[in-house]
C-alpha cells in the first residue's frame, strides 16, 4: 500500500523531529550540517503549526487562504527534505530518500 506524498512527507518530518528530541546518536554531537538541518525542521514545524492554527481559527475566504498557506508550507517542507536528503553526516538523510 502506498502512502500519499503529503502523508509520507509528514511521517519523515515526524521521524526527524523524534530524532532531534532523542538527542545526539551514540553520545556524540551531530555534525554542523545535521544540526542546521534539524534547526530547519524545527522552524518549518513551527511555521506549519501556525498555518494550521490560523486555518482552524478562521472561516470563509480567510480559511481558504489559510489552507492554501498550510499546503504551500507543506510543499516547501517536502522540497527542502529532498534537497537535504543524503546530507553528509546527517543520519536522517537516508530516510528522506524513500
N, CA, C and O atoms as CSV, one atom per row, in Angstrom:
chain,resi,resn,atom,element,x,y,z
A,1,UNK,N,N,0.850,-1.182,0.000
A,1,UNK,CA,C,0.000,0.000,0.000
A,1,UNK,C,C,0.885,1.232,0.000
A,1,UNK,O,O,1.829,1.317,0.786
A,2,UNK,N,N,0.598,2.175,-0.861
A,2,UNK,CA,C,1.373,3.405,-0.960
A,2,UNK,C,C,0.715,4.527,-0.203
A,2,UNK,O,O,-0.500,4.709,-0.277
A,3,UNK,N,N,1.522,5.290,0.533
A,3,UNK,CA,C,1.006,6.451,1.259
A,3,UNK,C,C,1.005,7.654,0.328
A,3,UNK,O,O,1.906,7.795,-0.499
A,4,UNK,N,N,0.001,8.527,0.451
A,4,UNK,CA,C,0.037,9.777,-0.305
A,4,UNK,C,C,1.298,10.561,0.057
A,4,UNK,O,O,1.805,10.445,1.173
A,5,UNK,N,N,1.796,11.344,-0.870
A,5,UNK,CA,C,3.037,12.084,-0.656
A,5,UNK,C,C,2.985,12.998,0.558
A,5,UNK,O,O,3.962,13.094,1.300
A,6,UNK,N,N,1.870,13.664,0.767
A,6,UNK,CA,C,1.765,14.574,1.917
A,6,UNK,C,C,1.897,13.802,3.218
A,6,UNK,O,O,2.545,14.268,4.156
A,7,UNK,N,N,1.284,12.619,3.282
A,7,UNK,CA,C,1.382,11.797,4.483
A,7,UNK,C,C,2.810,11.304,4.642
A,7,UNK,O,O,3.353,11.299,5.747
A,8,UNK,N,N,3.422,10.886,3.532
A,8,UNK,CA,C,4.799,10.416,3.567
A,8,UNK,C,C,5.738,11.517,4.052
A,8,UNK,O,O,6.620,11.263,4.872
A,9,UNK,N,N,5.556,12.726,3.554
A,9,UNK,CA,C,6.388,13.855,3.984
A,9,UNK,C,C,6.188,14.146,5.463
A,9,UNK,O,O,7.145,14.447,6.178
A,10,UNK,N,N,4.957,14.058,5.916
A,10,UNK,CA,C,4.671,14.303,7.327
A,10,UNK,C,C,5.337,13.253,8.197
A,10,UNK,O,O,5.856,13.574,9.265
A,11,UNK,N,N,5.329,11.997,7.753
A,11,UNK,CA,C,5.978,10.923,8.503
A,11,UNK,C,C,7.475,11.195,8.631
A,11,UNK,O,O,8.056,10.994,9.697
A,12,UNK,N,N,8.100,11.652,7.545
A,12,UNK,CA,C,9.534,11.955,7.575
A,12,UNK,C,C,9.808,13.108,8.525
A,12,UNK,O,O,10.768,13.060,9.294
A,13,UNK,N,N,8.983,14.139,8.483
A,13,UNK,CA,C,9.165,15.273,9.393
A,13,UNK,C,C,9.027,14.815,10.837
A,13,UNK,O,O,9.818,15.209,11.694
A,14,UNK,N,N,8.027,13.987,11.109
A,14,UNK,CA,C,7.845,13.485,12.468
A,14,UNK,C,C,9.019,12.614,12.896
A,14,UNK,O,O,9.449,12.685,14.047
A,15,UNK,N,N,9.539,11.801,11.998
A,15,UNK,CA,C,10.693,10.963,12.326
A,15,UNK,C,C,11.916,11.826,12.611
A,15,UNK,O,O,12.673,11.549,13.541
A,16,UNK,N,N,12.109,12.872,11.811
A,16,UNK,CA,C,13.238,13.774,12.040
A,16,UNK,C,C,13.073,14.508,13.362
A,16,UNK,O,O,14.044,14.701,14.093
A,17,UNK,N,N,11.851,14.918,13.670
A,17,UNK,CA,C,11.589,15.594,14.932
A,17,UNK,C,C,11.858,14.663,16.106
A,17,UNK,O,O,12.416,15.084,17.119
A,18,UNK,N,N,11.463,13.398,15.974
A,18,UNK,CA,C,11.732,12.424,17.041
A,18,UNK,C,C,13.230,12.213,17.215
A,18,UNK,O,O,13.714,12.079,18.339
A,19,UNK,N,N,13.958,12.185,16.117
A,19,UNK,CA,C,15.408,12.024,16.205
A,19,UNK,C,C,16.045,13.230,16.890
A,19,UNK,O,O,16.981,13.083,17.675
A,20,UNK,N,N,15.537,14.408,16.592
A,20,UNK,CA,C,16.039,15.621,17.234
A,20,UNK,C,C,15.768,15.564,18.730
A,20,UNK,O,O,16.635,15.900,19.537
A,21,UNK,N,N,14.562,15.139,19.098
A,21,UNK,CA,C,14.189,15.069,20.509
A,21,UNK,C,C,15.031,14.033,21.256
A,21,UNK,O,O,15.304,14.189,22.446
A,22,UNK,N,N,15.436,12.982,20.558
A,22,UNK,CA,C,16.225,11.927,21.199
A,22,UNK,C,C,17.653,12.388,21.493
A,22,UNK,O,O,18.338,11.803,22.332
A,23,UNK,N,N,18.089,13.420,20.812
A,23,UNK,CA,C,19.440,13.939,21.059
A,23,UNK,C,C,20.473,13.274,20.170
A,23,UNK,O,O,20.130,12.480,19.294
A,24,UNK,N,N,21.743,13.600,20.396
A,24,UNK,CA,C,22.817,13.068,19.570
A,24,UNK,C,C,22.870,11.543,19.632
A,24,UNK,O,O,22.601,10.942,20.672
A,25,UNK,N,N,23.218,10.936,18.516
A,25,UNK,CA,C,23.313,9.486,18.439
A,25,UNK,C,C,24.624,9.015,19.055
A,25,UNK,O,O,25.671,9.633,18.858
A,26,UNK,N,N,24.558,7.944,19.783
A,26,UNK,CA,C,25.742,7.299,20.349
A,26,UNK,C,C,26.588,8.251,21.185
A,26,UNK,O,O,27.810,8.112,21.230
A,27,UNK,N,N,25.961,9.205,21.839
A,27,UNK,CA,C,26.670,10.105,22.731
A,27,UNK,C,C,27.555,11.120,22.045
A,27,UNK,O,O,28.370,11.769,22.701
A,28,UNK,N,N,27.417,11.272,20.749
A,28,UNK,CA,C,28.242,12.229,20.013
A,28,UNK,C,C,27.406,13.416,19.561
A,28,UNK,O,O,26.209,13.285,19.306
A,29,UNK,N,N,28.032,14.547,19.467
A,29,UNK,CA,C,27.381,15.748,18.950
A,29,UNK,C,C,27.196,15.576,17.444
A,29,UNK,O,O,28.141,15.191,16.755
A,30,UNK,N,N,25.988,15.854,16.912
A,30,UNK,CA,C,25.796,15.709,15.467
A,30,UNK,C,C,26.634,16.729,14.701
A,30,UNK,O,O,26.943,17.797,15.228
A,31,UNK,N,N,27.000,16.409,13.470
A,31,UNK,CA,C,27.770,17.350,12.646
A,31,UNK,C,C,26.988,18.649,12.432
A,31,UNK,O,O,25.763,18.678,12.542
A,32,UNK,N,N,27.713,19.706,12.129
A,32,UNK,CA,C,27.096,21.029,11.943
A,32,UNK,C,C,26.002,20.997,10.877
A,32,UNK,O,O,24.953,21.615,11.056
A,33,UNK,N,N,26.231,20.292,9.780
A,33,UNK,CA,C,25.228,20.227,8.711
A,33,UNK,C,C,23.949,19.568,9.216
A,33,UNK,O,O,22.847,19.968,8.841
A,34,UNK,N,N,24.102,18.565,10.062
A,34,UNK,CA,C,22.933,17.876,10.606
A,34,UNK,C,C,22.206,18.779,11.598
A,34,UNK,O,O,20.976,18.830,11.607
A,35,UNK,N,N,22.958,19.485,12.426
A,35,UNK,CA,C,22.327,20.412,13.384
A,35,UNK,C,C,21.545,21.482,12.641
A,35,UNK,O,O,20.440,21.845,13.042
A,36,UNK,N,N,22.127,21.989,11.546
A,36,UNK,CA,C,21.442,23.005,10.753
A,36,UNK,C,C,20.155,22.434,10.166
A,36,UNK,O,O,19.122,23.102,10.177
A,37,UNK,N,N,20.207,21.205,9.653
A,37,UNK,CA,C,19.009,20.572,9.096
A,37,UNK,C,C,17.951,20.395,10.178
A,37,UNK,O,O,16.765,20.615,9.930
A,38,UNK,N,N,18.374,19.997,11.381
A,38,UNK,CA,C,17.426,19.831,12.482
A,38,UNK,C,C,16.793,21.164,12.863
A,38,UNK,O,O,15.598,21.224,13.154
A,39,UNK,N,N,17.586,22.230,12.864
A,39,UNK,CA,C,17.047,23.565,13.157
A,39,UNK,C,C,16.036,23.980,12.099
A,39,UNK,O,O,15.011,24.585,12.414
A,40,UNK,N,N,16.327,23.653,10.842
A,40,UNK,CA,C,15.403,23.987,9.758
A,40,UNK,C,C,14.090,23.205,9.904
A,40,UNK,O,O,13.014,23.737,9.630
A,41,UNK,N,N,14.185,21.949,10.336
A,41,UNK,CA,C,12.978,21.137,10.549
A,41,UNK,C,C,12.137,21.750,11.666
A,41,UNK,O,O,10.917,21.854,11.547
A,42,UNK,N,N,12.795,22.152,12.746
A,42,UNK,CA,C,12.056,22.782,13.859
A,42,UNK,C,C,11.364,24.057,13.397
A,42,UNK,O,O,10.204,24.292,13.737
A,43,UNK,N,N,12.066,24.882,12.623
A,43,UNK,CA,C,11.481,26.134,12.135
A,43,UNK,C,C,10.303,25.855,11.198
A,43,UNK,O,O,9.273,26.525,11.271
A,44,UNK,N,N,10.460,24.871,10.328
A,44,UNK,CA,C,9.379,24.512,9.406
A,44,UNK,C,C,8.178,23.974,10.176
A,44,UNK,O,O,7.036,24.292,9.847
A,45,UNK,N,N,8.431,23.166,11.194
A,45,UNK,CA,C,7.335,22.647,12.030
A,45,UNK,C,C,6.570,23.791,12.687
A,45,UNK,O,O,5.341,23.770,12.747
A,46,UNK,N,N,7.300,24.781,13.175
A,46,UNK,CA,C,6.661,25.929,13.834
A,46,UNK,C,C,5.819,26.727,12.841
A,46,UNK,O,O,4.705,27.143,13.160
A,47,UNK,N,N,6.358,26.942,11.622
A,47,UNK,CA,C,5.594,27.679,10.604
A,47,UNK,C,C,4.326,26.917,10.229
A,47,UNK,O,O,3.248,27.502,10.112
A,48,UNK,N,N,4.469,25.603,10.041
A,48,UNK,CA,C,3.318,24.779,9.661
A,48,UNK,C,C,2.263,24.807,10.766
A,48,UNK,O,O,1.071,24.923,10.484
A,49,UNK,N,N,2.693,24.702,12.006
A,49,UNK,CA,C,1.761,24.742,13.142
A,49,UNK,C,C,0.999,26.059,13.172
A,49,UNK,O,O,-0.198,26.073,13.458
A,50,UNK,N,N,1.672,27.159,12.882
A,50,UNK,CA,C,0.999,28.462,12.847
A,50,UNK,C,C,-0.042,28.517,11.734
A,50,UNK,O,O,-1.133,29.053,11.928
A,51,UNK,N,N,0.294,27.961,10.564
A,51,UNK,CA,C,-0.673,27.934,9.459
A,51,UNK,C,C,-1.899,27.100,9.832
A,51,UNK,O,O,-3.031,27.493,9.550
A,52,UNK,N,N,-1.673,25.960,10.461
A,52,UNK,CA,C,-2.785,25.097,10.860
A,52,UNK,C,C,-3.639,25.786,11.923
A,52,UNK,O,O,-4.868,25.713,11.882
A,53,UNK,N,N,-2.993,26.446,12.863
A,53,UNK,CA,C,-3.727,27.178,13.902
A,53,UNK,C,C,-4.618,28.246,13.258
A,53,UNK,O,O,-5.798,28.365,13.590
A,54,UNK,N,N,-4.041,29.014,12.340
A,54,UNK,CA,C,-4.808,30.057,11.659
A,54,UNK,C,C,-5.963,29.436,10.870
A,54,UNK,O,O,-7.078,29.957,10.870
A,55,UNK,N,N,-5.684,28.326,10.205
A,55,UNK,CA,C,-6.712,27.648,9.424
A,55,UNK,C,C,-7.883,27.226,10.314
A,55,UNK,O,O,-9.043,27.365,9.926
A,56,UNK,N,N,-7.582,26.721,11.486
A,56,UNK,CA,C,-8.624,26.241,12.389
A,56,UNK,C,C,-9.385,27.371,13.072
A,56,UNK,O,O,-10.485,27.154,13.582
A,57,UNK,N,N,-8.823,28.553,13.088
A,57,UNK,CA,C,-9.458,29.691,13.763
A,57,UNK,C,C,-10.262,30.585,12.832
A,57,UNK,O,O,-10.928,31.511,13.295
A,58,UNK,N,N,-10.216,30.330,11.534
A,58,UNK,CA,C,-10.862,31.234,10.585
A,58,UNK,C,C,-12.012,30.553,9.856
A,58,UNK,O,O,-12.214,29.342,9.955
A,59,UNK,N,N,-12.766,31.378,9.114
A,59,UNK,CA,C,-13.895,30.882,8.334
A,59,UNK,C,C,-13.906,31.582,6.976
A,59,UNK,O,O,-13.258,32.609,6.775
A,60,UNK,N,N,-14.657,30.997,6.064
A,60,UNK,CA,C,-14.862,31.617,4.759
A,60,UNK,C,C,-13.595,31.723,3.928
A,60,UNK,O,O,-12.753,30.825,3.929
A,61,UNK,N,N,-13.476,32.852,3.211
A,61,UNK,CA,C,-12.341,33.063,2.314
A,61,UNK,C,C,-11.023,33.094,3.070
A,61,UNK,O,O,-9.998,32.657,2.547
A,62,UNK,N,N,-11.040,33.607,4.296
A,62,UNK,CA,C,-9.819,33.644,5.100
A,62,UNK,C,C,-9.348,32.222,5.420
A,62,UNK,O,O,-8.146,31.962,5.475
A,63,UNK,N,N,-10.291,31.311,5.631
A,63,UNK,CA,C,-9.945,29.914,5.901
A,63,UNK,C,C,-9.307,29.284,4.662
A,63,UNK,O,O,-8.330,28.543,4.767
A,64,UNK,N,N,-9.858,29.578,3.510
A,64,UNK,CA,C,-9.298,29.046,2.261
A,64,UNK,C,C,-7.882,29.556,2.064
A,64,UNK,O,O,-6.998,28.792,1.675
A,65,UNK,N,N,-7.654,30.839,2.328
A,65,UNK,CA,C,-6.301,31.393,2.240
A,65,UNK,C,C,-5.356,30.704,3.219
A,65,UNK,O,O,-4.204,30.424,2.886
A,66,UNK,N,N,-5.845,30.433,4.424
A,66,UNK,CA,C,-5.021,29.762,5.438
A,66,UNK,C,C,-4.723,28.327,5.023
A,66,UNK,O,O,-3.621,27.831,5.258
A,67,UNK,N,N,-5.694,27.657,4.408
A,67,UNK,CA,C,-5.477,26.294,3.929
A,67,UNK,C,C,-4.422,26.283,2.816
A,67,UNK,O,O,-3.555,25.410,2.776
A,68,UNK,N,N,-4.511,27.259,1.922
A,68,UNK,CA,C,-3.527,27.350,0.840
A,68,UNK,C,C,-2.130,27.605,1.417
A,68,UNK,O,O,-1.149,27.028,0.948
A,69,UNK,N,N,-2.041,28.465,2.429
A,69,UNK,CA,C,-0.742,28.741,3.059
A,69,UNK,C,C,-0.186,27.483,3.718
A,69,UNK,O,O,1.015,27.225,3.642
A,70,UNK,N,N,-1.050,26.697,4.365
A,70,UNK,CA,C,-0.610,25.454,5.004
A,70,UNK,C,C,-0.117,24.459,3.958
A,70,UNK,O,O,0.917,23.818,4.151
A,71,UNK,N,N,-0.843,24.328,2.863
A,71,UNK,CA,C,-0.413,23.422,1.794
A,71,UNK,C,C,0.889,23.885,1.156
A,71,UNK,O,O,1.760,23.067,0.862
A,72,UNK,N,N,1.027,25.180,0.941
A,72,UNK,CA,C,2.274,25.708,0.379
A,72,UNK,C,C,3.448,25.446,1.308
A,72,UNK,O,O,4.539,25.109,0.849
A,73,UNK,N,N,3.235,25.598,2.611
A,73,UNK,CA,C,4.293,25.322,3.589
A,73,UNK,C,C,4.670,23.842,3.557
A,73,UNK,O,O,5.852,23.500,3.598
A,74,UNK,N,N,3.680,22.972,3.486
A,74,UNK,CA,C,3.939,21.537,3.423
A,74,UNK,C,C,4.731,21.190,2.160
A,74,UNK,O,O,5.660,20.384,2.207
A,75,UNK,N,N,4.361,21.799,1.034
A,75,UNK,CA,C,5.090,21.560,-0.216
A,75,UNK,C,C,6.531,22.065,-0.111
A,75,UNK,O,O,7.452,21.417,-0.607
A,76,UNK,N,N,6.728,23.215,0.530
A,76,UNK,CA,C,8.081,23.755,0.707
A,76,UNK,C,C,8.910,22.824,1.585
A,76,UNK,O,O,10.089,22.597,1.311
A,77,UNK,N,N,8.298,22.283,2.643
A,77,UNK,CA,C,9.000,21.335,3.514
A,77,UNK,C,C,9.391,20.095,2.722
A,77,UNK,O,O,10.501,19.582,2.869
A,78,UNK,N,N,8.488,19.620,1.892
A,78,UNK,CA,C,8.757,18.430,1.089
A,78,UNK,C,C,9.936,18.669,0.144
A,78,UNK,O,O,10.827,17.827,0.035
A,79,UNK,N,N,9.939,19.819,-0.539
A,79,UNK,CA,C,11.056,20.149,-1.431
A,79,UNK,C,C,12.362,20.250,-0.649
A,79,UNK,O,O,13.397,19.754,-1.094
A,80,UNK,N,N,12.312,20.889,0.508
A,80,UNK,CA,C,13.513,21.050,1.326
A,80,UNK,C,C,14.056,19.699,1.777
A,80,UNK,O,O,15.270,19.496,1.802
A,81,UNK,N,N,13.165,18.775,2.134
A,81,UNK,CA,C,13.618,17.451,2.560
A,81,UNK,C,C,14.356,16.750,1.428
A,81,UNK,O,O,15.382,16.109,1.658
A,82,UNK,N,N,13.844,16.868,0.215
A,82,UNK,CA,C,14.512,16.231,-0.909
A,82,UNK,C,C,15.853,16.902,-1.207
A,82,UNK,O,O,16.807,16.229,-1.599
A,83,UNK,N,N,15.932,18.200,-1.028
A,83,UNK,CA,C,17.199,18.906,-1.244
A,83,UNK,C,C,18.245,18.481,-0.229
A,83,UNK,O,O,19.431,18.402,-0.548
A,84,UNK,N,N,17.807,18.208,0.991
A,84,UNK,CA,C,18.739,17.856,2.063
A,84,UNK,C,C,18.944,16.349,2.207
A,84,UNK,O,O,19.780,15.900,2.990
A,85,UNK,N,N,18.171,15.572,1.440
A,85,UNK,CA,C,18.287,14.116,1.550
A,85,UNK,C,C,19.718,13.687,1.258
A,85,UNK,O,O,20.337,14.126,0.288
A,86,UNK,N,N,20.207,12.842,2.100
A,86,UNK,CA,C,21.562,12.354,1.911
A,86,UNK,C,C,22.631,13.338,2.313
A,86,UNK,O,O,23.794,13.181,1.943
A,87,UNK,N,N,22.246,14.367,3.078
A,87,UNK,CA,C,23.234,15.357,3.515
A,87,UNK,C,C,24.369,14.648,4.238
A,87,UNK,O,O,24.134,13.762,5.060
A,88,UNK,N,N,25.574,15.032,3.935
A,88,UNK,CA,C,26.754,14.382,4.506
A,88,UNK,C,C,26.714,14.423,6.024
A,88,UNK,O,O,26.613,15.490,6.630
A,89,UNK,N,N,26.794,13.255,6.622
A,89,UNK,CA,C,26.881,13.164,8.074
A,89,UNK,C,C,25.560,13.250,8.807
A,89,UNK,O,O,25.548,13.171,10.035
A,90,UNK,N,N,24.461,13.405,8.120
A,90,UNK,CA,C,23.169,13.511,8.786
A,90,UNK,C,C,22.490,12.152,8.759
A,90,UNK,O,O,22.139,11.661,7.686
A,91,UNK,N,N,22.296,11.529,9.931
A,91,UNK,CA,C,21.739,10.187,9.969
A,91,UNK,C,C,20.318,10.088,9.433
A,91,UNK,O,O,19.890,8.995,9.063
A,92,UNK,N,N,19.575,11.178,9.375
A,92,UNK,CA,C,18.201,11.124,8.870
A,92,UNK,C,C,18.156,11.200,7.345
A,92,UNK,O,O,17.107,10.947,6.753
A,93,UNK,N,N,19.257,11.537,6.706
A,93,UNK,CA,C,19.283,11.716,5.264
A,93,UNK,C,C,18.808,10.509,4.483
A,93,UNK,O,O,18.067,10.654,3.511
A,94,UNK,N,N,19.223,9.317,4.893
A,94,UNK,CA,C,18.827,8.118,4.160
A,94,UNK,C,C,17.336,7.870,4.230
A,94,UNK,O,O,16.780,7.292,3.296
A,95,UNK,N,N,16.661,8.280,5.295
A,95,UNK,CA,C,15.218,8.065,5.412
A,95,UNK,C,C,14.447,8.943,4.451
A,95,UNK,O,O,13.360,8.570,4.011
A,96,UNK,N,N,14.986,10.097,4.117
A,96,UNK,CA,C,14.278,11.039,3.257
A,96,UNK,C,C,14.303,10.610,1.796
A,96,UNK,O,O,13.561,11.153,0.977
A,97,UNK,N,N,15.141,9.649,1.466
A,97,UNK,CA,C,15.239,9.213,0.085
A,97,UNK,C,C,14.099,8.259,-0.298
A,97,UNK,O,O,13.900,8.003,-1.486
A,98,UNK,N,N,13.360,7.736,0.658
A,98,UNK,CA,C,12.314,6.740,0.377
A,98,UNK,C,C,10.948,7.347,0.353
A,98,UNK,O,O,9.963,6.642,0.131
